[in-house]
Amino acid sequence: MRIERLVTMANDIATYFTSEPDHAAAVVSVRDHLKRFWDPTMRRQIKAHLAEGGEGLMPLAKEAIVDLYVPPVDAA
């Protein structure tokens, strides 16, 4: 898929969740949406785009994409 389309889609998702008053919850919501509804190829493409600077991505989308690839901290 063209990266421009993925950027638009990621920003649309982020825009939807900007109404969430808790910023951390908004990041998790965008991340979870990407995990559930984007196939692995799409996620790899958007991650690579972010690694190259993430031109066009909203800050909330950028945070969620980073969060996709951060291993969870063991709560134990």
Gaussian input, Z-matrix of N, CA and C with variables (Angstrom, degrees):
# hf/3-21g

backbone

0 1
 N
 C     1     B1
 C     2     B2     1     A1
 N     3     B3     2     A2     1     D1
 C     4     B4     3     A3     2     D2
 C     5     B5     4     A4     3     D3
 N     6     B6     5     A5     4     D4
 C     7     B7     6     A6     5     D5
 C     8     B8     7     A7     6     D6
 N     9     B9     8     A8     7     D7
 C    10    B10     9     A9     8     D8
 C    11    B11    10    A10     9     D9
 N    12    B12    11    A11    10    D10
 C    13    B13    12    A12    11    D11
 C    14    B14    13    A13    12    D12
 N    15    B15    14    A14    13    D13
 C    16    B16    15    A15    14    D14
 C    17    B17    16    A16    15    D15
 N    18    B18    17    A17    16    D16
 C    19    B19    18    A18    17    D17
 C    20    B20    19    A19    18    D18
 N    21    B21    20    A20    19    D19
 C    22    B22    21    A21    20    D20
 C    23    B23    22    A22    21    D21
 N    24    B24    23    A23    22    D22
 C    25    B25    24    A24    23    D23
 C    26    B26    25    A25    24    D24
 N    27    B27    26    A26    25    D25
 C    28    B28    27    A27    26    D26
 C    29    B29    28    A28    27    D27
 N    30    B30    29    A29    28    D28
 C    31    B31    30    A30    29    D29
 C    32    B32    31    A31    30    D30
 N    33    B33    32    A32    31    D31
 C    34    B34    33    A33    32    D32
 C    35    B35    34    A34    33    D33
 N    36    B36    35    A35    34    D34
 C    37    B37    36    A36    35    D35
 C    38    B38    37    A37    36    D36
 N    39    B39    38    A38    37    D37
 C    40    B40    39    A39    38    D38
 C    41    B41    40    A40    39    D39
 N    42    B42    41    A41    40    D40
 C    43    B43    42    A42    41    D41
 C    44    B44    43    A43    42    D42
 N    45    B45    44    A44    43    D43
 C    46    B46    45    A45    44    D44
 C    47    B47    46    A46    45    D45
 N    48    B48    47    A47    46    D46
 C    49    B49    48    A48    47    D47
 C    50    B50    49    A49    48    D48
 N    51    B51    50    A50    49    D49
 C    52    B52    51    A51    50    D50
 C    53    B53    52    A52    51    D51
 N    54    B54    53    A53    52    D52
 C    55    B55    54    A54    53    D53
 C    56    B56    55    A55    54    D54
 N    57    B57    56    A56    55    D55
 C    58    B58    57    A57    56    D56
 C    59    B59    58    A58    57    D57
 N    60    B60    59    A59    58    D58
 C    61    B61    60    A60    59    D59
 C    62    B62    61    A61    60    D60
 N    63    B63    62    A62    61    D61
 C    64    B64    63    A63    62    D62
 C    65    B65    64    A64    63    D63
 N    66    B66    65    A65    64    D64
 C    67    B67    66    A66    65    D65
 C    68    B68    67    A67    66    D66
 N    69    B69    68    A68    67    D67
 C    70    B70    69    A69    68    D68
 C    71    B71    70    A70    69    D69
 N    72    B72    71    A71    70    D70
 C    73    B73    72    A72    71    D71
 C    74    B74    73    A73    72    D72
 N    75    B75    74    A74    73    D73
 C    76    B76    75    A75    74    D74
 C    77    B77    76    A76    75    D75
 N    78    B78    77    A77    76    D76
 C    79    B79    78    A78    77    D77
 C    80    B80    79    A79    78    D78
 N    81    B81    80    A80    79    D79
 C    82    B82    81    A81    80    D80
 C    83    B83    82    A82    81    D81
 N    84    B84    83    A83    82    D82
 C    85    B85    84    A84    83    D83
 C    86    B86    85    A85    84    D84
 N    87    B87    86    A86    85    D85
 C    88    B88    87    A87    86    D86
 C    89    B89    88    A88    87    D87
 N    90    B90    89    A89    88    D88
 C    91    B91    90    A90    89    D89
 C    92    B92    91    A91    90    D90
 N    93    B93    92    A92    91    D91
 C    94    B94    93    A93    92    D92
 C    95    B95    94    A94    93    D93
 N    96    B96    95    A95    94    D94
 C    97    B97    96    A96    95    D95
 C    98    B98    97    A97    96    D96
 N    99    B99    98    A98    97    D97
 C   100   B100    99    A99    98    D98
 C   101   B101   100   A100    99    D99
 N   102   B102   101   A101   100   D100
 C   103   B103   102   A102   101   D101
 C   104   B104   103   A103   102   D102
 N   105   B105   104   A104   103   D103
 C   106   B106   105   A105   104   D104
 C   107   B107   106   A106   105   D105
 N   108   B108   107   A107   106   D106
 C   109   B109   108   A108   107   D107
 C   110   B110   109   A109   108   D108
 N   111   B111   110   A110   109   D109
 C   112   B112   111   A111   110   D110
 C   113   B113   112   A112   111   D111
 N   114   B114   113   A113   112   D112
 C   115   B115   114   A114   113   D113
 C   116   B116   115   A115   114   D114
 N   117   B117   116   A116   115   D115
 C   118   B118   117   A117   116   D116
 C   119   B119   118   A118   117   D117
 N   120   B120   119   A119   118   D118
 C   121   B121   120   A120   119   D119
 C   122   B122   121   A121   120   D120
 N   123   B123   122   A122   121   D121
 C   124   B124   123   A123   122   D122
 C   125   B125   124   A124   123   D123
 N   126   B126   125   A125   124   D124
 C   127   B127   126   A126   125   D125
 C   128   B128   127   A127   126   D126
 N   129   B129   128   A128   127   D127
 C   130   B130   129   A129   128   D128
 C   131   B131   130   A130   129   D129
 N   132   B132   131   A131   130   D130
 C   133   B133   132   A132   131   D131
 C   134   B134   133   A133   132   D132
 N   135   B135   134   A134   133   D133
 C   136   B136   135   A135   134   D134
 C   137   B137   136   A136   135   D135
 N   138   B138   137   A137   136   D136
 C   139   B139   138   A138   137   D137
 C   140   B140   139   A139   138   D138
 N   141   B141   140   A140   139   D139
 C   142   B142   141   A141   140   D140
 C   143   B143   142   A142   141   D141
 N   144   B144   143   A143   142   D142
 C   145   B145   144   A144   143   D143
 C   146   B146   145   A145   144   D144
 N   147   B147   146   A146   145   D145
 C   148   B148   147   A147   146   D146
 C   149   B149   148   A148   147   D147
 N   150   B150   149   A149   148   D148
 C   151   B151   150   A150   149   D149
 C   152   B152   151   A151   150   D150
 N   153   B153   152   A152   151   D151
 C   154   B154   153   A153   152   D152
 C   155   B155   154   A154   153   D153
 N   156   B156   155   A155   154   D154
 C   157   B157   156   A156   155   D155
 C   158   B158   157   A157   156   D156
 N   159   B159   158   A158   157   D157
 C   160   B160   159   A159   158   D158
 C   161   B161   160   A160   159   D159
 N   162   B162   161   A161   160   D160
 C   163   B163   162   A162   161   D161
 C   164   B164   163   A163   162   D162
 N   165   B165   164   A164   163   D163
 C   166   B166   165   A165   164   D164
 C   167   B167   166   A166   165   D165
 N   168   B168   167   A167   166   D166
 C   169   B169   168   A168   167   D167
 C   170   B170   169   A169   168   D168
 N   171   B171   170   A170   169   D169
 C   172   B172   171   A171   170   D170
 C   173   B173   172   A172   171   D171
 N   174   B174   173   A173   172   D172
 C   175   B175   174   A174   173   D173
 C   176   B176   175   A175   174   D174
 N   177   B177   176   A176   175   D175
 C   178   B178   177   A177   176   D176
 C   179   B179   178   A178   177   D177
 N   180   B180   179   A179   178   D178
 C   181   B181   180   A180   179   D179
 C   182   B182   181   A181   180   D180
 N   183   B183   182   A182   181   D181
 C   184   B184   183   A183   182   D182
 C   185   B185   184   A184   183   D183
 N   186   B186   185   A185   184   D184
 C   187   B187   186   A186   185   D185
 C   188   B188   187   A187   186   D186
 N   189   B189   188   A188   187   D187
 C   190   B190   189   A189   188   D188
 C   191   B191   190   A190   189   D189
 N   192   B192   191   A191   190   D190
 C   193   B193   192   A192   191   D191
 C   194   B194   193   A193   192   D192
 N   195   B195   194   A194   193   D193
 C   196   B196   195   A195   194   D194
 C   197   B197   196   A196   195   D195
 N   198   B198   197   A197   196   D196
 C   199   B199   198   A198   197   D197
 C   200   B200   199   A199   198   D198
 N   201   B201   200   A200   199   D199
 C   202   B202   201   A201   200   D200
 C   203   B203   202   A202   201   D201
 N   204   B204   203   A203   202   D202
 C   205   B205   204   A204   203   D203
 C   206   B206   205   A205   204   D204
 N   207   B207   206   A206   205   D205
 C   208   B208   207   A207   206   D206
 C   209   B209   208   A208   207   D207
 N   210   B210   209   A209   208   D208
 C   211   B211   210   A210   209   D209
 C   212   B212   211   A211   210   D210
 N   213   B213   212   A212   211   D211
 C   214   B214   213   A213   212   D212
 C   215   B215   214   A214   213   D213
 N   216   B216   215   A215   214   D214
 C   217   B217   216   A216   215   D215
 C   218   B218   217   A217   216   D216
 N   219   B219   218   A218   217   D217
 C   220   B220   219   A219   218   D218
 C   221   B221   220   A220   219   D219
 N   222   B222   221   A221   220   D220
 C   223   B223   222   A222   221   D221
 C   224   B224   223   A223   222   D222
 N   225   B225   224   A224   223   D223
 C   226   B226   225   A225   224   D224
 C   227   B227   226   A226   225   D225

   B1=1.4520
   B2=1.5291
   B3=1.3028
   B4=1.4711
   B5=1.5186
   B6=1.3268
   B7=1.4597
   B8=1.5275
   B9=1.3142
   B10=1.4624
   B11=1.5240
   B12=1.3198
   B13=1.4725
   B14=1.5242
   B15=1.3209
   B16=1.4650
   B17=1.5258
   B18=1.3254
   B19=1.4697
   B20=1.5228
   B21=1.3175
   B22=1.4654
   B23=1.5219
   B24=1.3189
   B25=1.4670
   B26=1.5311
   B27=1.3307
   B28=1.4695
   B29=1.5242
   B30=1.3218
   B31=1.4623
   B32=1.5249
   B33=1.3185
   B34=1.4698
   B35=1.5284
   B36=1.3188
   B37=1.4649
   B38=1.5257
   B39=1.3226
   B40=1.4645
   B41=1.5268
   B42=1.3147
   B43=1.4659
   B44=1.5202
   B45=1.3172
   B46=1.4635
   B47=1.5264
   B48=1.3244
   B49=1.4590
   B50=1.5307
   B51=1.3225
   B52=1.4672
   B53=1.5168
   B54=1.3226
   B55=1.4697
   B56=1.5304
   B57=1.3289
   B58=1.4676
   B59=1.5325
   B60=1.3483
   B61=1.4657
   B62=1.5323
   B63=1.3153
   B64=1.4657
   B65=1.5302
   B66=1.3294
   B67=1.4655
   B68=1.5300
   B69=1.3206
   B70=1.4697
   B71=1.5280
   B72=1.3205
   B73=1.4675
   B74=1.5271
   B75=1.3214
   B76=1.4662
   B77=1.5273
   B78=1.3310
   B79=1.4692
   B80=1.5271
   B81=1.3306
   B82=1.4669
   B83=1.5300
   B84=1.3195
   B85=1.4666
   B86=1.5213
   B87=1.3330
   B88=1.4677
   B89=1.5261
   B90=1.3219
   B91=1.4672
   B92=1.5257
   B93=1.3290
   B94=1.4619
   B95=1.5264
   B96=1.3215
   B97=1.4664
   B98=1.5330
   B99=1.3234
   B100=1.4652
   B101=1.5258
   B102=1.3236
   B103=1.4705
   B104=1.5249
   B105=1.3286
   B106=1.4669
   B107=1.5224
   B108=1.3148
   B109=1.4612
   B110=1.5279
   B111=1.3061
   B112=1.4637
   B113=1.5222
   B114=1.3152
   B115=1.4621
   B116=1.5374
   B117=1.3277
   B118=1.4690
   B119=1.5297
   B120=1.3181
   B121=1.4649
   B122=1.5204
   B123=1.3173
   B124=1.4663
   B125=1.5276
   B126=1.3276
   B127=1.4688
   B128=1.5292
   B129=1.3249
   B130=1.4747
   B131=1.5290
   B132=1.3275
   B133=1.4673
   B134=1.5251
   B135=1.3318
   B136=1.4663
   B137=1.5290
   B138=1.3409
   B139=1.4659
   B140=1.5249
   B141=1.3342
   B142=1.4623
   B143=1.5232
   B144=1.3196
   B145=1.4639
   B146=1.5275
   B147=1.3164
   B148=1.4651
   B149=1.5265
   B150=1.3213
   B151=1.4673
   B152=1.5306
   B153=1.3286
   B154=1.4642
   B155=1.5244
   B156=1.3225
   B157=1.4597
   B158=1.5126
   B159=1.3156
   B160=1.4601
   B161=1.5166
   B162=1.3199
   B163=1.4637
   B164=1.5239
   B165=1.3419
   B166=1.4557
   B167=1.5117
   B168=1.3315
   B169=1.4656
   B170=1.5262
   B171=1.3176
   B172=1.4655
   B173=1.5303
   B174=1.3394
   B175=1.4653
   B176=1.5287
   B177=1.3277
   B178=1.4627
   B179=1.5285
   B180=1.3063
   B181=1.4644
   B182=1.5259
   B183=1.3287
   B184=1.4664
   B185=1.5238
   B186=1.3199
   B187=1.4669
   B188=1.5262
   B189=1.3119
   B190=1.4682
   B191=1.5236
   B192=1.3163
   B193=1.4630
   B194=1.5265
   B195=1.3206
   B196=1.4686
   B197=1.5184
   B198=1.3264
   B199=1.4652
   B200=1.5316
   B201=1.3229
   B202=1.4693
   B203=1.5264
   B204=1.3265
   B205=1.4569
   B206=1.5180
   B207=1.3236
   B208=1.4587
   B209=1.5210
   B210=1.3331
   B211=1.4594
   B212=1.5205
   B213=1.3309
   B214=1.4601
   B215=1.5252
   B216=1.3170
   B217=1.4581
   B218=1.5196
   B219=1.3088
   B220=1.4618
   B221=1.5209
   B222=1.3188
   B223=1.4660
   B224=1.5243
   B225=1.3098
   B226=1.4690
   B227=1.4971
   A1=107.90
   A2=116.48
   A3=121.24
   A4=110.08
   A5=115.49
   A6=120.38
   A7=111.51
   A8=117.47
   A9=119.84
   A10=110.60
   A11=115.88
   A12=120.55
   A13=110.51
   A14=117.24
   A15=120.32
   A16=111.19
   A17=116.69
   A18=120.53
   A19=109.53
   A20=117.20
   A21=120.83
   A22=110.95
   A23=116.27
   A24=120.07
   A25=111.00
   A26=117.61
   A27=121.04
   A28=110.46
   A29=116.98
   A30=120.55
   A31=111.75
   A32=117.80
   A33=120.67
   A34=110.61
   A35=116.28
   A36=120.42
   A37=109.67
   A38=116.78
   A39=120.96
   A40=110.93
   A41=117.50
   A42=120.96
   A43=110.71
   A44=116.71
   A45=120.68
   A46=110.70
   A47=116.87
   A48=120.31
   A49=113.90
   A50=118.95
   A51=119.65
   A52=111.89
   A53=117.52
   A54=120.07
   A55=111.70
   A56=117.49
   A57=121.83
   A58=108.39
   A59=117.93
   A60=119.39
   A61=113.79
   A62=117.48
   A63=121.90
   A64=107.97
   A65=116.26
   A66=120.56
   A67=111.89
   A68=117.22
   A69=120.33
   A70=110.70
   A71=116.72
   A72=120.77
   A73=110.46
   A74=116.95
   A75=120.50
   A76=110.46
   A77=116.69
   A78=120.60
   A79=109.94
   A80=116.38
   A81=121.18
   A82=110.51
   A83=117.37
   A84=120.85
   A85=111.68
   A86=116.69
   A87=119.96
   A88=109.46
   A89=116.79
   A90=121.19
   A91=111.14
   A92=116.03
   A93=120.06
   A94=111.84
   A95=116.70
   A96=119.95
   A97=110.00
   A98=116.26
   A99=120.03
   A100=110.83
   A101=116.89
   A102=120.50
   A103=111.62
   A104=116.50
   A105=120.80
   A106=113.87
   A107=116.28
   A108=119.57
   A109=115.59
   A110=118.14
   A111=120.39
   A112=108.60
   A113=116.15
   A114=117.74
   A115=109.30
   A116=116.95
   A117=120.18
   A118=114.19
   A119=117.18
   A120=119.76
   A121=110.92
   A122=117.10
   A123=121.05
   A124=109.86
   A125=116.87
   A126=120.45
   A127=111.13
   A128=117.33
   A129=119.98
   A130=110.92
   A131=116.74
   A132=120.31
   A133=111.19
   A134=117.17
   A135=119.37
   A136=110.10
   A137=117.48
   A138=120.73
   A139=109.97
   A140=117.69
   A141=121.60
   A142=110.55
   A143=116.62
   A144=120.60
   A145=110.10
   A146=117.09
   A147=120.56
   A148=110.22
   A149=117.92
   A150=121.73
   A151=111.62
   A152=116.05
   A153=121.41
   A154=111.88
   A155=117.34
   A156=121.37
   A157=114.10
   A158=117.60
   A159=120.86
   A160=114.91
   A161=116.47
   A162=119.91
   A163=111.22
   A164=114.98
   A165=121.69
   A166=115.11
   A167=117.88
   A168=120.04
   A169=111.35
   A170=115.12
   A171=120.81
   A172=108.93
   A173=117.42
   A174=119.90
   A175=113.63
   A176=118.14
   A177=120.58
   A178=110.82
   A179=117.54
   A180=121.15
   A181=110.20
   A182=116.98
   A183=120.64
   A184=111.11
   A185=116.53
   A186=119.93
   A187=111.35
   A188=116.44
   A189=120.52
   A190=111.17
   A191=116.96
   A192=120.60
   A193=110.18
   A194=117.10
   A195=120.36
   A196=109.27
   A197=116.33
   A198=122.07
   A199=112.11
   A200=117.38
   A201=120.98
   A202=111.47
   A203=115.94
   A204=120.78
   A205=113.93
   A206=117.41
   A207=120.94
   A208=107.28
   A209=117.65
   A210=118.40
   A211=110.86
   A212=117.65
   A213=119.74
   A214=110.74
   A215=115.33
   A216=121.41
   A217=107.83
   A218=116.47
   A219=120.86
   A220=108.68
   A221=115.90
   A222=121.33
   A223=112.15
   A224=118.64
   A225=121.36
   A226=112.92
   D1=145.66
   D2=179.40
   D3=-65.71
   D4=137.36
   D5=-176.36
   D6=-62.47
   D7=-32.84
   D8=178.69
   D9=-59.65
   D10=-39.72
   D11=179.40
   D12=-68.07
   D13=-41.02
   D14=178.24
   D15=-64.26
   D16=-39.80
   D17=177.68
   D18=-62.09
   D19=-45.81
   D20=178.44
   D21=-59.97
   D22=-44.92
   D23=-179.72
   D24=-63.94
   D25=-45.08
   D26=179.33
   D27=-61.70
   D28=-41.76
   D29=178.72
   D30=-66.92
   D31=-36.95
   D32=176.74
   D33=-62.14
   D34=-42.67
   D35=178.17
   D36=-64.21
   D37=-46.31
   D38=179.59
   D39=-61.51
   D40=-41.15
   D41=178.76
   D42=-59.55
   D43=-42.50
   D44=179.14
   D45=-57.92
   D46=-42.49
   D47=-174.69
   D48=-87.39
   D49=0.79
   D50=176.97
   D51=-67.06
   D52=-17.35
   D53=178.24
   D54=-75.10
   D55=-12.33
   D56=177.84
   D57=-68.54
   D58=119.59
   D59=-177.19
   D60=-66.71
   D61=-26.68
   D62=179.59
   D63=-92.43
   D64=109.35
   D65=-175.28
   D66=-59.31
   D67=-42.27
   D68=179.83
   D69=-61.15
   D70=-39.22
   D71=178.17
   D72=-66.68
   D73=-35.86
   D74=177.75
   D75=-64.32
   D76=-43.07
   D77=178.17
   D78=-60.05
   D79=-46.58
   D80=179.89
   D81=-62.04
   D82=-40.12
   D83=-179.52
   D84=-64.34
   D85=-43.83
   D86=177.61
   D87=-64.74
   D88=-46.29
   D89=178.80
   D90=-56.72
   D91=-47.71
   D92=-178.48
   D93=-63.64
   D94=-37.12
   D95=176.85
   D96=-61.97
   D97=-45.86
   D98=179.35
   D99=-62.12
   D100=-39.99
   D101=178.99
   D102=-64.43
   D103=-41.76
   D104=-175.17
   D105=-77.04
   D106=-39.93
   D107=-167.26
   D108=-111.66
   D109=-11.47
   D110=177.85
   D111=-101.46
   D112=136.81
   D113=177.68
   D114=-75.99
   D115=163.00
   D116=-176.04
   D117=-56.51
   D118=-34.36
   D119=178.76
   D120=-63.77
   D121=-43.21
   D122=178.71
   D123=-62.59
   D124=-43.19
   D125=179.75
   D126=-64.05
   D127=-40.74
   D128=177.71
   D129=-63.73
   D130=-40.58
   D131=-179.79
   D132=-63.77
   D133=-44.55
   D134=-177.40
   D135=-71.18
   D136=-33.73
   D137=175.82
   D138=-63.77
   D139=-44.81
   D140=178.58
   D141=-62.46
   D142=-39.54
   D143=178.05
   D144=-62.47
   D145=-43.56
   D146=178.26
   D147=-63.53
   D148=-40.37
   D149=179.31
   D150=-61.83
   D151=-25.23
   D152=178.29
   D153=-92.67
   D154=10.98
   D155=177.37
   D156=119.21
   D157=-21.82
   D158=175.67
   D159=67.88
   D160=34.20
   D161=-178.29
   D162=-51.27
   D163=129.44
   D164=175.95
   D165=90.15
   D166=-12.97
   D167=-178.91
   D168=-80.94
   D169=137.27
   D170=174.29
   D171=-68.45
   D172=151.96
   D173=178.73
   D174=-53.98
   D175=-41.60
   D176=179.85
   D177=-63.17
   D178=-40.67
   D179=177.44
   D180=-63.88
   D181=-42.44
   D182=178.45
   D183=-59.64
   D184=-46.55
   D185=-179.94
   D186=-60.48
   D187=-41.98
   D188=-179.22
   D189=-65.82
   D190=-38.48
   D191=179.45
   D192=-66.74
   D193=-42.74
   D194=175.22
   D195=-59.32
   D196=-44.06
   D197=-177.79
   D198=-62.98
   D199=-26.80
   D200=177.26
   D201=-60.01
   D202=-30.73
   D203=-170.64
   D204=-111.48
   D205=8.02
   D206=176.22
   D207=-94.00
   D208=123.54
   D209=179.57
   D210=-63.89
   D211=141.96
   D212=179.93
   D213=-64.70
   D214=145.49
   D215=177.71
   D216=-81.14
   D217=130.85
   D218=179.17
   D219=-68.92
   D220=120.97
   D221=-176.86
   D222=-77.06
   D223=-7.69
   D224=-177.04
   D225=-72.23

